[in-house]
């Protein structure tokens, strides 16, 4: 097995603006080549501050950041630009600028602002556009493309800069659900295929759980880090959601609204129908329990023409629904009757 290459090392770091009042406790952590790393934490905890510090845009109060074994503070601005690319949270909005020309500006560390691009530079630009899947809109005005395409253009910019480390501040913040998943999946693929260390901040916990190799979780007590599955098993996601109306279900790996159950019900069935029936009854305020211990039950009947749902009370079928919509309406009425009783 090849040894892991440490791309970035953060040692005894303290974030903030004054030593007397730091915004986050001291921490030490490192990132490796080929890893997609998600930084997660509550609002105001310091995720963006950490990214700016890693990019050399804001000094640490104390501690050190090493980039490929070299102290970040000893690198010139041009040297930093050859090791680290940074994609800010706000998407680029510049009129009369083609997508290809925008991505081409990433080559400035190698040519200088006044210098022209060589054929090799343009090849890097075009390859970057192809890797993120937007080569077909290379000649479009960047103001005319969608938010998802614009975010891909920002990632292409980072790739064209040809750095070992790519930092992104909330790259999925302005995207719809399919684009959120596609962008995070793209980052994961690029980290592995290009051997880069990609670090991004996010509030999309489900996406981080599904694609990140490592999670840096910024909790009030300090930084915890590891594979997302480790953090789930060790209850760190639950700590992240303390004092909120959201809970982490460690069995399913999903995040759910906290619900206060008012009634009890049993469900008889299997497969997808059981999964979505359970979600429905829990949303309506019913706690799912063992059929033996309760007199109210939903029985799922699967036939050749589809599924039906029987509401069974004390062993007697009192209603049959042809859809979950119809079941929801009648269970709500049962809930009101139970409350009245």
Protein Blocks (a to p, Z undefined) as FASTA:
>chain_A
ZZdddfbdcehiaedjbfklccbdcddddddehiacdddddehilmmmmmmmmnopaccf
bdcddeehiafklpcfklmmmmbccddfbdcddehiafklmmmmmmmmmnojmbccdfkl
mmmmmmmmmmnopmmmmmgcfklpcfklmmmmmmmmmmmnopabdcdehkllmpcfklmm
mmmmmmmmmmmmnopacddddfblmlmmmmpmbdcdddfkbccdddfklmmmnommmmmm
goiabdcdfknopacdddddfbdcddedehjllmmmmmmmmmnopacddfklpcbdcddd
ddfkbccddddeehiafbdcfbfklmmmmmmmmmmmmmmZZ
